[in-house]
């Protein structure tokens, strides 16, 4: 549903939106002439794009806001257009009805009317430069600049209009007695999923703006906002979605707020001050780590509330998808989210792993981020959102702020090699002369699970799951043997039995459906609403059998 709302928002809303363009006349500009060195390496005037052996794209850009956008777009044009194609081809299938689009057109035209008023002018200039390299193919949806602006709010839009936490991210920060060297160490999983193809072109950006602080960010081509990043001063930001009340109008995309933190904050107080002056339209926990403070806090924002969670008498911060500050202690939505979602379960799992793993270092942090089990080591099935590693992450990242080092996971998910980058080296004259960006001797090895039979089975399970869902929708017949094989690929996951139960229910084979729903209820079901859905189907099945 996230795709549906995001796409309708973009395709119906901004095509009728104000035709706003930023004023960029005050910026000097040199149109980039890209030098193609080979298929995976490109350069322009000390700006670079290359692909490392772990298949992660690495981008270095510098300049004023408009020049940053042009340099980014010129170097990543093919990747950015691929990403745009993947996104729109994915979501178009969720909006088959032109009639439904027309029903929402009026509302969404009104809803997005003020977003550009809540985005800094320099970021608008950067987006304008970037948008000059967008595909002409989607101009029928909206002009390039507005399309790029609103795509930066895709996370917020899906979250706001569907009132959901579309990502189940987990993050933690530890220091003092909890780390091997006493330094601050931060880890996070970014469980944002828009399909396998969307995650293939993972991009690590190193940005040296004309004003402000150089920083790095992990995201995808075409993105100037930040979902995971660190600046040269040792400030880190990661975002975790919370439960949100639907606002009446779009405001500042959260990724542009965190971008501002990295570009302009040197400590926690400065980060808090930046967030306080921005109006957002979703609820979000921003985990901010600081080398200067040797501390980490949660800045918890929502359209109508603001809080800062600072730990007392401990040297660790755990963050999943619910709020912890006093500002939200009586928030009904937040309390319901804690009770009904998988956020509290992952929070408890992180606590459990921190007790088991004393004195963390980057390798131990990677092991925590890759953990696939439930509480007390329980097998809960691969892909269960109660696990820290849900096997759908766009990326995982580990920060060592005081050393200015960051580790970024290669595909698939967070299972691939964690590639180490040293910002002190990269943002130096010597760094610009090096072939590549990573400090490979500090890389963390890939997870052996990648080569296991279980992982291959899980990937096959995912593909067959799509086939079964299509069979239910199109009333196609499948054999019992085929369905039994499907269940054997991921036997501990409740959702497989639920899916097969729904298939049998659609075929009016109610005794078989009953067995599968009952089996699903013996497994670790992800959320209270999921549990109720299984029970609802089982109750309907009982009635069909007894009639």
PEBELVEN-V825575 format. One record per backbone hydrogen bond with DSSP energy under -1.0 kcal/mol. NH is the residue of the N-H (numbers start at 1). CO is the residue of the C=O. Records with the same first field share a line. If there is no record, write none. Layout:
NH->CO ; CO
//
This chain:
5->1
6->2
7->3
8->4
9->5
10->6
11->7
12->8
13->9
16->13
20->18
27->24
35->43
37->41
38->41
42->49
43->35
44->47
47->44
48->60
49->42
50->58
52->56
55->52
57->202
58->50
59->204
60->48
61->206
63->208
68->64
69->65
70->66
71->67
72->68
73->69
74->70
75->71
76->72
80->76
81->77
82->78
83->79
84->80
85->81
86->82
87->83
88->84
89->85
90->86
91->87
92->88
94->91
95->92
101->97
102->98
103->99
104->100
105->101
108->104
109->105
110->106
111->107
112->108
115->112
118->115
119->116
124->120
125->121
126->122
127->123
128->124
129->125
130->126
131->127
133->130
134->131
139->136
141->138
142->138
147->143
148->144
149->145
150->146
151->147
152->148
153->150
154->151
157->153
158->154
159->155
160->156
161->157
162->158
164->159
166->164
170->189
171->319
172->187
173->317
174->185
175->315
176->182
178->175
179->176
180->360
185->174
186->399
187->172
188->397
189->170
190->395
192->190
200->197
202->200
203->219
204->57
205->217
206->59
207->215
208->61
210->63
213->263
215->207
216->230
217->205
218->228
219->203
223->220
226->255
229->237
230->216
231->235
232->214
234->231
236->289
237->229
238->287
239->227
240->285
242->283
250->111
252->279
256->253
257->253
258->254
259->255
260->256
261->257
262->258
263->259
264->260
265->261
271->267
272->268
273->269
274->270
275->271
276->272
277->273
278->275
284->301
285->240
286->299
287->238
288->297
289->236
290->295
291->234
294->290
295->290
297->288
298->309
299->286
300->307
301->284
302->305
307->300
309->298
317->173
319->171
328->325
329->326
331->328
335->331
336->332
337->333
338->334
339->335
340->336
341->337
346->342
347->343
348->344
349->345
350->346
351->347
352->348
353->349
354->350
355->351
356->352
357->353
360->178
365->361
366->362
367->363
368->364
369->365
370->366
371->368
374->378
377->374
378->375
384->381
387->384
389->371
394->190
395->190
397->188
398->407
399->186
400->405
405->400
406->421
407->398
408->419
409->396
410->417
415->412
416->410
418->444
419->408
421->406
423->404
426->422
427->423
432->428
434->431
436->434
439->420
442->439
443->440
444->418
447->415
450->447
451->448
452->449
456->452
457->453
458->454
459->455
460->456
461->457
462->458
463->459
464->460
465->461
466->462
467->463
468->464
469->465
470->466
471->467
472->468
473->469
474->470
476->471
483->479
484->480
485->481
486->482
487->483
488->484
493->490
498->494
499->495
500->496
501->497
502->498
503->499
504->500
505->501
506->502
507->503
508->505
509->504
510->508
513->509
514->510
515->511
516->512
517->513
518->514
519->515
520->516
521->517
522->519
523->520
525->523
528->340
531->527
532->528
533->529
534->530
535->531
536->532
537->533
538->534
539->535
540->536
541->537
542->538
543->539
544->540
545->541
546->542
547->543
//
